[in-house]
Amino acid sequence: MKLRSVETAFLLTANKVFLGALISTLGCALQGGAVNLAMLAVGRAIAGIAVGILSGVIPMYCAEIATAEDRGKLSGLLQLMLSWGFFAAQWIGYGSFHAKSDFQCTCECKARMPARAFLQ
């Protein structure tokens, strides 16, 4: 049985969300466990690739799964969650600024891990 092109695109989009979450988890794990600057930089680069994938795919995925009357609500909710994530990241960064150990460098990276695991 052949899948229609819309169903195929939907399945591919869902797989891209999973792939982006997997790459993001790897990048965050590298950052959180970094023992030197090179490992931290590689983790940041990998996480940046994941952010690029997810920021393009997730809005499209939301639009595909939503009914016509809910698309606007989902788009607004997506932007609201991005804003709350930025807000939380700034406060975590501010709080870790006052730490005087290696925890200062890896706190922000470790704080992102539960969200990455939730996407999977």
VOBA-1610 file (N, C-alpha, C; in pm, whole numbers, padded with zeros to 5 digits, always signed):
BEGIN
Met+00084-00118+00000Met+00000+00000+00000Met+00089+00124+00000Lys+00063+00216-00092Lys+00142+00338-00102Lys+00086+00446-00010Leu+00177+00519+00051Leu+00135+00634+00131Leu+00118+00755+00042Arg+00020+00835+00075Arg+00004+00959+00002Arg+00117+01053+00039Ser+00141+01154-00042Ser+00254+01244-00018Ser+00238+01323+00111Val+00115+01357+00150Val+00094+01432+00274Val+00131+01344+00394Glu+00089+01218+00390Glu+00123+01127+00499Glu+00273+01103+00506Thr+00337+01091+00392Thr+00481+01072+00388Thr+00553+01193+00445Ala+00511+01312+00406Ala+00572+01434+00459Ala+00554+01443+00609Phe+00436+01405+00658Phe+00410+01406+00802Phe+00504+01312+00876Leu+00521+01191+00824Leu+00610+01095+00888Leu+00755+01143+00886Leu+00796+01203+00776Leu+00932+01255+00768Leu+00953+01370+00866Thr+00853+01455+00882Thr+00864+01566+00976Thr+00876+01515+01119Ala+00796+01416+01155Ala+00804+01360+01290Ala+00941+01299+01314Asn+00997+01234+01214Asn+01131+01177+01228Asn+01237+01285+01244Lys+01219+01399+01178Lys+01315+01509+01190Lys+01311+01569+01330Val+01193+01575+01390Val+01183+01624+01528Val+01259+01529+01620Phe+01241+01400+01602Phe+01313+01303+01684Phe+01463+01313+01662Leu+01505+01326+01537Leu+01647+01338+01506Leu+01706+01464+01570Gly+01634+01576+01559Gly+01681+01700+01621Gly+01694+01688+01771Ala+01598+01620+01835Ala+01605+01600+01980Ala+01722+01510+02017Leu+01747+01409+01936Leu+01859+01319+01962Leu+01992+01392+01949Ile+02008+01471+01844Ile+02131+01549+01825Ile+02147+01650+01938Ser+02037+01713+01977Ser+02042+01810+02086Ser+02083+01745+02217Thr+02033+01626+02244Thr+02070+01555+02365Thr+02219+01523+02366Leu+02271+01482+02253Leu+02414+01454+02242Leu+02495+01581+02268Gly+02456+01691+02206Gly+02527+01818+02226Gly+02523+01864+02370Cys+02408+01854+02433Cys+02395+01895+02574Cys+02474+01803+02666Ala+02477+01674+02635Ala+02555+01581+02717Ala+02704+01613+02707Leu+02750+01644+02588Leu+02890+01683+02572Leu+02922+01811+02648Gln+02831+01908+02642Gln+02853+02032+02714Gln+02850+02011+02864Gly+02754+01934+02911Gly+02741+01910+03055Gly+02857+01833+03113Gly+02915+01744+03035Gly+03027+01665+03083Gly+03162+01715+03036Ala+03167+01836+02986Ala+03291+01890+02931Ala+03401+01899+03036Val+03518+01849+02998Val+03635+01857+03086Val+03737+01957+03036Asn+03717+02005+02913Asn+03806+02109+02860Asn+03727+02196+02762Leu+03790+02301+02717Leu+03722+02398+02630Leu+03685+02339+02494Ala+03769+02252+02441Ala+03741+02191+02311Ala+03614+02107+02315Met+03598+02030+02421Met+03477+01947+02436Met+03353+02034+02448Leu+03365+02144+02521Leu+03253+02237+02534Leu+03217+02298+02399Ala+03318+02335+02321Ala+03294+02397+02189Ala+03229+02298+02093Val+03273+02174+02096Val+03212+02072+02008Val+03067+02048+02049Gly+03042+02042+02178Gly+02904+02025+02226Gly+02816+02142+02185Arg+02870+02264+02192Arg+02793+02381+02151Arg+02762+02376+02001Ala+02859+02333+01923Ala+02837+02324+01778Ala+02730+02220+01745Ile+02736+02106+01810Ile+02637+02001+01786Ile+02499+02047+01830Ala+02490+02111+01946Ala+02361+02163+01994Ala+02309+02272+01900Gly+02398+02352+01844Gly+02357+02456+01749Gly+02297+02397+01621Ile+02352+02287+01575Ile+02296+02218+01459Ile+02155+02170+01491Ala+02139+02116+01611Ala+02006+02067+01652Ala+01905+02181+01661Val+01947+02295+01714Val+01857+02410+01722Val+01815+02454+01582Gly+01908+02451+01489Gly+01874+02485+01350Gly+01772+02391+01290Ile+01787+02263+01317Ile+01691+02163+01266Ile+01555+02185+01331Leu+01554+02194+01464Leu+01427+02201+01536Leu+01352+02332+01514Ser+01424+02442+01501Ser+01353+02570+01482Ser+01286+02579+01346Gly+01330+02500+01252Gly+01263+02498+01122Gly+01154+02393+01113Val+01172+02283+01184Val+01081+02170+01169Val+00961+02177+01263Ile+00981+02221+01385Ile+00872+02218+01484Ile+00753+02306+01445Pro+00773+02430+01397Pro+00654+02506+01354Pro+00578+02438+01240Met+00650+02377+01149Met+00586+02306+01039Met+00510+02184+01091Tyr+00569+02113+01185Tyr+00504+01996+01245Tyr+00377+02038+01318Cys+00383+02147+01393Cys+00264+02196+01463Cys+00153+02231+01364Ala+00190+02293+01254Ala+00089+02330+01154Ala+00029+02206+01088Glu+00108+02101+01072Glu+00057+01979+01010Glu-00040+01904+01099Ile-00016+01902+01229Ile-00101+01822+01316Ile-00223+01898+01366Ala-00223+02030+01352Ala-00331+02111+01407Ala-00448+02119+01310Thr-00566+02132+01369Thr-00683+02160+01287Thr-00678+02308+01247Ala-00758+02345+01151Ala-00754+02482+01100Ala-00782+02585+01209Glu-00875+02556+01299Glu-00908+02654+01403Glu-00805+02660+01516Asp-00716+02560+01524Asp-00616+02559+01631Asp-00476+02601+01587Arg-00455+02625+01459Arg-00320+02659+01412Arg-00267+02786+01473Gly-00349+02887+01481Gly-00306+03014+01541Gly-00273+02998+01688Lys-00353+02920+01759Lys-00327+02897+01901Lys-00193+02826+01920Leu-00168+02725+01838Leu-00041+02652+01850Leu+00078+02739+01814Ser+00063+02824+01715Ser+00172+02914+01678Ser+00202+03011+01792Gly+00098+03066+01852Gly+00116+03156+01964Gly+00176+03085+02085Leu+00132+02962+02110Leu+00185+02885+02221Leu+00333+02852+02199Leu+00369+02821+02076Leu+00508+02794+02043Leu+00596+02916+02074Gln+00551+03033+02033Gln+00627+03155+02061Gln+00633+03184+02210Leu+00525+03159+02281Leu+00522+03180+02425Leu+00623+03088+02495Met+00628+02962+02454Met+00722+02868+02516Met+00867+02905+02483Leu+00892+02954+02363Leu+01027+03002+02330Leu+01066+03118+02420Ser+00973+03208+02445Ser+00999+03322+02533Ser+01025+03277+02676Trp+00947+03182+02726Trp+00969+03131+02862Trp+01103+03058+02871Gly+01140+02987+02767Gly+01270+02919+02765Gly+01384+03018+02771Phe+01371+03127+02696Phe+01474+03232+02700Phe+01480+03295+02838Phe+01364+03320+02897Phe+01356+03378+03031Phe+01426+03287+03134Ala+01396+03158+03128Ala+01458+03063+03221Ala+01609+03055+03199Ala+01651+03054+03073Ala+01794+03046+03043Ala+01870+03166+03098Gln+01810+03283+03090Gln+01877+03403+03143Gln+01892+03396+03294Trp+01790+03350+03365Trp+01799+03341+03510Trp+01893+03230+03555Ile+01896+03120+03482Ile+01991+03013+03514Ile+02133+03062+03492Gly+02153+03136+03383Gly+02285+03194+03357Gly+02326+03292+03464Tyr+02234+03375+03508Tyr+02262+03471+03615Tyr+02295+03400+03746Gly+02219+03295+03777Gly+02245+03220+03900Gly+02377+03146+03896Ser+02412+03088+03781Ser+02539+03015+03773Ser+02658+03110+03767Phe+02635+03236+03735Phe+02742+03335+03734Phe+02803+03352+03873His+02723+03332+03975His+02769+03352+04112His+02836+03227+04171Ala+02833+03116+04101Ala+02901+02995+04149Ala+03051+03010+04127Lys+03128+02955+04214Lys+03274+02970+04206Lys+03342+02834+04186Ser+03290+02753+04098Ser+03350+02622+04073Ser+03327+02585+03927Asp+03359+02461+03893Asp+03335+02412+03756Asp+03186+02406+03725Phe+03106+02403+03828Phe+02961+02401+03811Phe+02914+02521+03730Gln+02986+02632+03740Gln+02950+02754+03670Gln+02944+02733+03519Cys+03037+02655+03465Cys+03043+02634+03320Cys+02941+02535+03270Thr+02907+02437+03351Thr+02822+02328+03302Thr+02679+02333+03353Cys+02648+02425+03443Cys+02514+02432+03502Cys+02406+02453+03395Glu+02429+02548+03307Glu+02328+02579+03205Glu+02306+02461+03112Cys+02413+02392+03078Cys+02401+02277+02988Cys+02325+02164+03054Lys+02352+02140+03181Lys+02284+02032+03252Lys+02136+02066+03276Ala+02106+02192+03290Ala+01967+02233+03313Ala+01879+02208+03190Arg+01940+02202+03072Arg+01864+02179+02949Arg+01834+02033+02922Met+01902+01943+02988Met+01887+01801+02958Met+01744+01748+02977Pro+01671+01783+03083Pro+01535+01728+03097Pro+01443+01767+02980Ala+01457+01888+02929Ala+01374+01929+02816Ala+01409+01849+02692Arg+01537+01822+02670Arg+01578+01744+02553Arg+01524+01601+02565Ala+01533+01544+02683Ala+01483+01408+02703Ala+01332+01401+02684Phe+01261+01509+02720Phe+01116+01514+02706Phe+01075+01512+02558Leu+01154+01574+02471Leu+01123+01575+02328Leu+01133+01437+02266Gln+01211+01351+02327Gln+01228+01219+02270Gln+01116+01131+02316
//
